[in-house]
């Protein structure tokens, strides 16, 4: 490690962000470095710092450690220790940058200040700490418009990182002939606790109400087979409220699938133990999904969807973002938050699915509230049998999808800063943006 080495420190949290934001940026940075003619100019290493997040599964650390491009990965439960004494986790050069790619934007600002590095925030909807950002990489022009005049020059609109998913690349494989429905119950503990028993019952109802429809579930990288068994068992209090159970999960030899769930009602659900599995998802007529990053990924793949959030279990979700999510794990505060959310937030928030938020109108159906598996299964069957509605969704998703190139733009923003730091003596981030 030379004296000019620059630390690129990525701050992130949940599985969706790791898969669709962090990994593409890491890959592109390595691609730029590999093709660079001036190795000294691009002398940097990449570290991933996972931050406290109520939506995380705890498995993010094991996923990230498999990425050979990373010099260091630290788990969320070590964040405060890292903040207090960074040296216990290795050497930190004087020059570096912190890149926010998930979690609460405050964590990256705090870490950048502690390390004396410059901070770059990728902002989907709002940049919360513009004063302490060297650069703000915005998903759209609305983010920039919300900034006060004195900070607008720090903001560059790079676009939607999710829009860089290349659909055409994944259209070559063909699933067995029939209609396919993908079910995405979530990848984070609070969502799996509700999603697995709820979606299992939806699967049983669909399977016994219509023919020539197959069901599949992509296994998220931070989820495993044991999670399905655990969250449908008596160990999960929510499972007692539903009738469906897993009889067994078997490993199968199949070109497309690795495992198969068989319920006690003899419903078969194929599991895809590969991530990303875009080539499978793009061939599904419909996806039934919970809210979250899944809706953005499906929109980028142009897959019609039905978005569900059963709020009858809101009190146990503990899935709020940022510091509120951490506080809500305290029993009395969580009950208060659940009450506030039901009485105010759910009534006042217009949209929950990413494509609807972006379009500012309902282009994919959202079912939020005290909903039942019976209602969702009936609507899914209705959609799968009405091709014109699915075509209309596809058309709307296509029209709302952003232009490609966000990963490249953000990566080169990072590279430009690395080059500047390689010629910059010192470590303060308080200077004005050039």
C-alpha positions as CSV (number, residue, x, y, z in Angstrom):
1,X,0.0,0.0,0.0
2,X,1.6,3.3,-1.1
3,X,1.3,6.7,0.5
4,X,-1.1,7.7,-2.4
5,X,-3.5,4.8,-1.8
6,X,-7.1,6.1,-1.5
7,X,-9.7,4.2,0.5
8,X,-13.1,3.9,-1.1
9,X,-15.5,3.1,1.8
10,X,-19.0,2.0,0.9
11,X,-21.7,2.3,3.5
12,X,-24.7,0.1,3.0
13,X,-27.3,-2.1,4.8
14,X,-29.8,-4.5,3.4
15,X,-29.7,-7.3,0.8
16,X,-31.5,-5.4,-1.9
17,X,-29.0,-2.5,-1.7
18,X,-26.0,-4.9,-1.8
19,X,-27.3,-6.8,-4.8
20,X,-28.6,-3.9,-7.0
21,X,-26.4,-0.9,-5.9
22,X,-23.2,-2.0,-4.2
23,X,-22.2,-5.0,-6.4
24,X,-22.7,-3.2,-9.7
25,X,-20.6,-0.2,-8.5
26,X,-17.8,-2.4,-7.2
27,X,-17.8,-4.3,-10.5
28,X,-17.6,-1.1,-12.6
29,X,-14.9,0.4,-10.5
30,X,-12.8,-2.8,-11.0
31,X,-13.6,-2.7,-14.7
32,X,-12.3,0.9,-14.9
33,X,-9.1,0.0,-12.9
34,X,-8.5,-3.1,-15.1
35,X,-8.7,-1.0,-18.3
36,X,-6.7,1.9,-16.9
37,X,-3.3,2.8,-18.5
38,X,-2.1,4.6,-15.4
39,X,-2.2,2.2,-12.5
40,X,-0.7,4.8,-10.0
41,X,-3.5,7.3,-10.8
42,X,-6.1,4.6,-9.7
43,X,-4.4,3.4,-6.5
44,X,-7.3,2.6,-4.3
45,X,-8.9,-0.2,-2.3
46,X,-12.6,-0.8,-1.5
47,X,-14.1,-1.5,1.9
48,X,-17.7,-2.2,2.8
49,X,-19.1,-1.0,6.1
50,X,-22.5,-2.4,7.0
51,X,-24.5,-0.1,9.2
52,X,-27.3,-0.6,11.8
53,X,-30.6,-1.3,10.0
54,X,-33.8,-2.9,11.3
55,X,-34.4,-4.3,7.8
56,X,-31.1,-6.2,7.6
57,X,-31.2,-10.0,7.9
58,X,-27.8,-10.5,9.5
59,X,-26.6,-12.6,6.5
60,X,-25.3,-9.6,4.6
61,X,-21.8,-10.0,6.0
62,X,-21.5,-13.6,4.7
63,X,-22.6,-12.5,1.2
64,X,-20.3,-9.6,1.0
65,X,-17.3,-11.6,2.2
66,X,-17.5,-13.7,-0.9
67,X,-16.7,-10.7,-3.0
68,X,-13.0,-10.8,-3.6
69,X,-12.8,-7.1,-4.7
70,X,-13.3,-6.0,-1.1
71,X,-10.3,-5.3,1.2
72,X,-12.5,-5.3,4.3
73,X,-16.1,-6.0,5.3
74,X,-17.4,-5.1,8.7
75,X,-20.8,-6.2,10.1
76,X,-23.4,-3.8,11.3
77,X,-23.0,-4.7,15.0
78,X,-19.4,-3.5,14.8
79,X,-20.2,-0.1,13.4
80,X,-20.0,1.8,16.7
81,X,-16.7,0.2,17.6
82,X,-15.3,1.0,14.2
83,X,-16.5,4.6,14.6
84,X,-14.8,4.9,18.0
85,X,-11.5,3.3,17.0
86,X,-11.1,2.6,13.3
87,X,-7.5,1.4,13.7
88,X,-8.7,-1.8,15.4
89,X,-10.0,-2.9,11.9
90,X,-6.9,-2.0,10.0
91,X,-4.9,0.8,8.5
92,X,-6.8,3.8,7.2
93,X,-4.9,6.0,4.7
94,X,-5.2,9.8,5.1
95,X,-7.0,10.1,1.8
96,X,-10.3,8.5,1.1
97,X,-14.0,8.8,0.4
98,X,-17.2,7.4,1.9
99,X,-20.0,6.4,-0.5
100,X,-23.5,6.1,0.8
101,X,-25.4,3.2,-0.9
102,X,-28.0,2.3,1.6
103,X,-29.2,2.7,5.2
104,X,-29.5,6.0,6.9
105,X,-27.5,8.8,5.2
106,X,-26.4,10.1,8.6
107,X,-24.2,7.0,9.1
108,X,-22.1,7.8,6.1
109,X,-21.7,11.5,7.0
110,X,-20.7,10.5,10.5
111,X,-18.2,7.9,9.3
112,X,-16.7,10.4,6.8
113,X,-16.2,13.0,9.5
114,X,-14.6,10.4,11.8
115,X,-12.1,9.2,9.1
116,X,-11.5,12.7,7.7
117,X,-12.7,11.5,4.2
118,X,-15.0,13.2,1.7
119,X,-18.6,12.0,1.5
120,X,-20.6,11.1,-1.6
121,X,-24.3,10.3,-1.2
122,X,-26.4,8.5,-3.7
123,X,-29.8,10.0,-3.1
124,X,-33.0,8.3,-4.5
125,X,-35.5,10.8,-3.2
126,X,-33.8,13.4,-1.0
127,X,-30.3,14.4,0.1
128,X,-30.6,14.9,3.9
129,X,-27.2,16.3,4.8
130,X,-26.0,18.4,1.8
131,X,-23.7,20.6,3.9
132,X,-21.5,17.6,4.8
133,X,-21.4,16.1,1.3
134,X,-18.6,16.6,-1.1
135,X,-20.9,15.4,-3.9
136,X,-24.5,14.3,-4.2
137,X,-25.3,11.7,-6.9
138,X,-29.1,12.1,-7.5
139,X,-31.4,9.6,-9.0
140,X,-33.4,12.3,-10.7
141,X,-33.7,16.1,-11.1
142,X,-36.3,16.3,-8.3
143,X,-33.6,15.5,-5.8
144,X,-31.6,18.4,-7.0
145,X,-34.6,20.7,-7.1
146,X,-35.2,20.1,-3.4
147,X,-31.7,21.3,-2.5
148,X,-31.2,24.9,-1.4
149,X,-29.4,27.1,-4.0
150,X,-26.0,27.0,-2.1
151,X,-25.8,23.2,-2.4
152,X,-27.1,22.6,-5.9
153,X,-23.6,22.8,-7.4
154,X,-22.7,19.8,-5.4
155,X,-25.4,17.7,-7.0
156,X,-25.0,15.6,-10.2
157,X,-28.0,13.8,-11.6
158,X,-26.7,10.3,-12.4
159,X,-30.0,8.4,-12.9
160,X,-31.4,5.3,-11.4
161,X,-28.9,2.5,-10.6
162,X,-31.7,0.0,-11.1
163,X,-32.3,1.1,-14.7
164,X,-28.9,-0.4,-15.7
165,X,-30.3,-4.0,-15.5
166,X,-30.0,-5.3,-19.1
167,X,-33.2,-7.1,-19.9
168,X,-32.1,-8.3,-23.3
169,X,-29.2,-10.1,-21.7
170,X,-31.6,-12.4,-19.7
171,X,-34.1,-13.3,-22.4
172,X,-32.4,-16.3,-23.9
173,X,-33.5,-19.1,-21.5
174,X,-37.0,-20.5,-21.7
175,X,-39.0,-21.9,-18.8
176,X,-41.2,-25.0,-19.4
177,X,-44.4,-24.1,-21.1
178,X,-47.0,-22.7,-18.7
179,X,-47.8,-19.5,-17.0
180,X,-45.4,-18.6,-14.2
181,X,-45.9,-16.4,-11.2
182,X,-42.9,-15.3,-9.1
183,X,-43.5,-14.8,-5.4
184,X,-41.2,-12.4,-3.5
185,X,-42.0,-12.4,0.2
186,X,-39.0,-10.3,1.1
187,X,-35.4,-10.9,2.2
188,X,-35.4,-9.2,5.6
189,X,-36.4,-10.8,8.8
190,X,-39.4,-8.6,9.6
191,X,-40.8,-9.2,6.1
192,X,-40.1,-12.9,6.1
193,X,-41.8,-13.3,9.5
194,X,-45.1,-12.2,7.8
195,X,-44.3,-12.9,4.1
196,X,-43.5,-16.6,4.3
197,X,-46.8,-17.8,6.0
198,X,-48.9,-15.3,4.0
199,X,-47.4,-16.1,0.6
200,X,-47.5,-19.9,1.3
201,X,-51.3,-19.6,1.8
202,X,-51.5,-17.5,-1.4
203,X,-49.7,-20.2,-3.2
204,X,-52.0,-22.9,-2.0
205,X,-55.0,-20.9,-3.0
206,X,-53.7,-20.2,-6.5
207,X,-52.6,-23.8,-7.1
208,X,-56.0,-25.2,-6.2
209,X,-58.0,-22.5,-8.1
210,X,-56.4,-22.6,-11.5
211,X,-54.5,-24.9,-13.8
212,X,-51.4,-24.4,-16.0
213,X,-49.9,-21.9,-13.5
214,X,-46.5,-22.6,-11.9
215,X,-45.1,-20.8,-8.9
216,X,-41.6,-19.9,-8.0
217,X,-39.7,-18.1,-5.3
218,X,-36.2,-16.6,-5.9
219,X,-34.1,-17.2,-2.8
220,X,-32.5,-13.9,-1.8
221,X,-28.7,-14.0,-1.2
222,X,-29.3,-13.3,2.5
223,X,-32.0,-16.0,2.8
224,X,-31.6,-19.8,2.9
225,X,-33.8,-22.9,2.9
226,X,-33.9,-23.0,6.7
227,X,-35.6,-19.7,6.8
228,X,-38.6,-21.0,5.0
229,X,-38.9,-23.9,7.5
230,X,-38.4,-21.6,10.5
231,X,-40.9,-18.9,9.5
232,X,-43.7,-21.3,8.7
233,X,-43.3,-23.2,11.9
234,X,-44.8,-22.7,15.4
235,X,-41.6,-20.7,16.3
236,X,-43.1,-17.8,14.3
237,X,-46.2,-16.5,16.0
238,X,-47.5,-15.1,12.8
239,X,-47.6,-18.6,11.2
240,X,-50.4,-19.6,13.6
241,X,-52.7,-17.2,11.8
242,X,-52.5,-19.0,8.5
243,X,-53.4,-22.6,7.5
244,X,-50.7,-23.5,5.0
245,X,-47.6,-25.4,6.0
246,X,-44.6,-26.9,4.3
247,X,-44.5,-30.7,4.1
248,X,-41.0,-30.8,2.8
249,X,-38.3,-29.1,0.8
250,X,-36.4,-31.3,-1.6
251,X,-33.3,-30.7,-3.8
252,X,-34.1,-31.3,-7.4
253,X,-32.1,-31.8,-10.6
254,X,-33.5,-29.2,-12.9
255,X,-32.0,-26.8,-15.5
256,X,-33.7,-23.8,-13.9
257,X,-34.4,-24.6,-10.2
258,X,-32.4,-26.0,-7.3
259,X,-35.1,-26.9,-4.8
260,X,-38.9,-27.4,-4.5
261,X,-41.3,-26.7,-1.7
262,X,-44.2,-29.1,-1.4
263,X,-46.9,-27.9,1.0
264,X,-49.2,-30.1,3.0
265,X,-51.9,-29.3,0.5
266,X,-49.6,-30.6,-2.2
267,X,-48.8,-27.3,-3.8
268,X,-45.4,-27.2,-5.5
269,X,-43.3,-24.1,-5.4
270,X,-40.0,-24.0,-7.3
271,X,-37.0,-22.3,-5.6
272,X,-34.3,-20.5,-7.5
273,X,-31.1,-20.5,-5.5
274,X,-29.2,-18.1,-7.7
275,X,-28.8,-14.4,-7.5
276,X,-29.5,-12.5,-9.6
277,X,-32.0,-14.7,-11.4
278,X,-33.1,-12.1,-13.9
279,X,-33.4,-14.6,-16.7
280,X,-36.0,-16.4,-14.7
281,X,-37.9,-13.3,-13.5
282,X,-38.2,-11.8,-17.0
283,X,-40.1,-14.9,-18.2
284,X,-42.8,-14.7,-15.5
285,X,-46.2,-13.3,-16.4
286,X,-46.7,-11.8,-13.0
287,X,-44.9,-11.3,-9.7
288,X,-46.5,-11.0,-6.3
289,X,-44.2,-9.0,-4.1
290,X,-43.9,-7.2,-0.9
291,X,-42.9,-3.5,-0.8
292,X,-39.2,-2.6,-1.0
293,X,-36.3,-2.9,-3.4
294,X,-38.1,-5.9,-5.1
295,X,-40.5,-3.5,-6.8
296,X,-37.6,-1.5,-8.3
297,X,-35.9,-4.6,-9.6
298,X,-39.1,-6.0,-11.1
299,X,-39.8,-2.6,-12.7
300,X,-36.3,-2.5,-14.3
301,X,-37.0,-6.0,-15.7
302,X,-40.4,-4.9,-16.9
303,X,-42.2,-7.6,-15.0
304,X,-45.9,-6.9,-14.1
305,X,-46.5,-7.1,-10.4
306,X,-49.0,-7.1,-7.6
307,X,-47.6,-5.4,-4.5
308,X,-48.9,-6.4,-1.1
309,X,-48.4,-5.2,2.5
310,X,-50.7,-6.9,5.1
311,X,-50.8,-4.2,7.8
312,X,-52.7,-6.5,10.3
313,X,-49.2,-7.5,11.4
314,X,-47.7,-4.1,11.5
315,X,-47.0,-4.2,15.2
316,X,-44.4,-7.0,14.8
317,X,-42.6,-5.7,11.6
318,X,-40.1,-3.3,13.2
319,X,-39.2,-2.4,9.6
320,X,-39.0,1.4,9.7
321,X,-36.0,3.0,8.2
322,X,-33.1,4.7,9.9
323,X,-32.9,5.6,13.6
324,X,-36.7,5.2,14.0
325,X,-36.3,1.5,13.0
326,X,-33.7,1.0,15.7
327,X,-35.9,2.8,18.4
328,X,-39.0,0.9,17.3
329,X,-37.4,-2.4,18.5
330,X,-38.1,-1.1,22.0
331,X,-41.5,-2.7,22.8
332,X,-43.4,0.4,24.0
333,X,-42.1,2.6,21.2
334,X,-42.9,0.0,18.6
335,X,-46.5,-0.1,19.7
336,X,-46.7,3.7,19.5
337,X,-45.1,3.6,16.0
338,X,-47.5,1.0,14.8
339,X,-50.5,3.1,16.0
340,X,-49.1,6.2,14.3
341,X,-48.4,4.3,11.1
342,X,-51.9,2.8,10.9
343,X,-53.7,6.0,11.8
344,X,-51.6,8.6,9.9
345,X,-48.8,7.3,7.7
346,X,-50.7,4.6,5.7
347,X,-53.6,7.0,5.2
348,X,-51.4,9.9,4.0
349,X,-48.7,8.1,2.0
350,X,-49.9,7.9,-1.6
351,X,-47.7,5.1,-3.0
352,X,-45.5,2.4,-1.6
353,X,-44.2,0.6,-4.7
354,X,-41.1,2.1,-6.4
355,X,-42.7,2.4,-9.9
356,X,-45.7,4.2,-8.5
357,X,-43.6,6.6,-6.4
358,X,-41.5,7.4,-9.4
359,X,-44.5,7.8,-11.8
360,X,-46.6,9.7,-9.1
361,X,-49.5,7.6,-10.2
362,X,-50.8,4.0,-9.8
363,X,-49.2,2.0,-12.6
364,X,-48.9,-1.3,-10.6
365,X,-51.6,-2.4,-8.2
366,X,-50.9,-2.0,-4.5
367,X,-52.9,-3.8,-1.9
368,X,-52.1,-2.2,1.5
369,X,-54.1,-2.9,4.6
370,X,-55.9,-5.7,6.3
371,X,-55.8,-8.0,3.3
372,X,-56.2,-11.7,3.1
373,X,-54.4,-14.4,1.1
374,X,-57.8,-15.2,-0.5
375,X,-58.1,-11.6,-1.9
376,X,-54.5,-11.6,-3.2
377,X,-54.9,-15.1,-4.9
378,X,-58.1,-14.0,-6.6
379,X,-56.6,-10.8,-7.9
380,X,-53.5,-12.7,-9.1
381,X,-55.6,-15.2,-11.0
382,X,-57.6,-12.4,-12.5
383,X,-54.5,-10.6,-13.7
384,X,-52.8,-13.8,-15.1
385,X,-56.0,-14.5,-17.1
386,X,-56.3,-10.9,-18.5
387,X,-53.3,-10.4,-20.8
388,X,-54.3,-6.9,-21.8
389,X,-53.8,-5.7,-18.2
390,X,-50.4,-7.2,-18.0
391,X,-49.4,-5.7,-21.4
392,X,-50.6,-2.3,-20.1
393,X,-48.4,-2.7,-17.0
394,X,-45.4,-3.5,-19.1
395,X,-46.0,-0.5,-21.3
396,X,-46.2,1.8,-18.3
397,X,-43.1,0.3,-16.7
398,X,-41.2,0.8,-19.9
399,X,-42.2,4.4,-20.1
400,X,-41.2,5.1,-16.5
401,X,-37.9,3.4,-16.5
402,X,-35.0,5.8,-16.5
403,X,-32.1,5.9,-19.0
404,X,-29.3,3.6,-18.5
405,X,-25.8,4.7,-17.4
406,X,-26.2,5.6,-13.7
407,X,-23.7,2.9,-12.6
408,X,-21.2,4.3,-15.1
409,X,-21.8,7.9,-14.1
410,X,-21.5,7.3,-10.4
411,X,-18.4,5.1,-10.9
412,X,-16.7,7.9,-12.8
413,X,-17.7,10.4,-10.2
414,X,-15.8,8.2,-7.7
415,X,-12.9,7.8,-10.0
416,X,-12.6,11.5,-10.6
417,X,-12.4,12.1,-6.8
418,X,-9.8,9.3,-6.5
419,X,-7.7,11.1,-9.1
420,X,-8.0,14.4,-7.2
421,X,-7.2,12.8,-3.9
422,X,-4.1,11.3,-5.4
423,X,-2.8,14.8,-6.0
424,X,-4.3,16.3,-2.8
425,X,-2.2,16.6,0.4
426,X,-4.4,16.4,3.4
427,X,-7.6,14.8,4.6
428,X,-10.2,17.5,5.4
429,X,-13.6,17.3,3.8
430,X,-14.5,20.8,4.8
431,X,-13.3,22.5,1.6
432,X,-15.9,23.8,-0.9
433,X,-16.7,21.8,-4.0
434,X,-14.6,22.7,-7.0
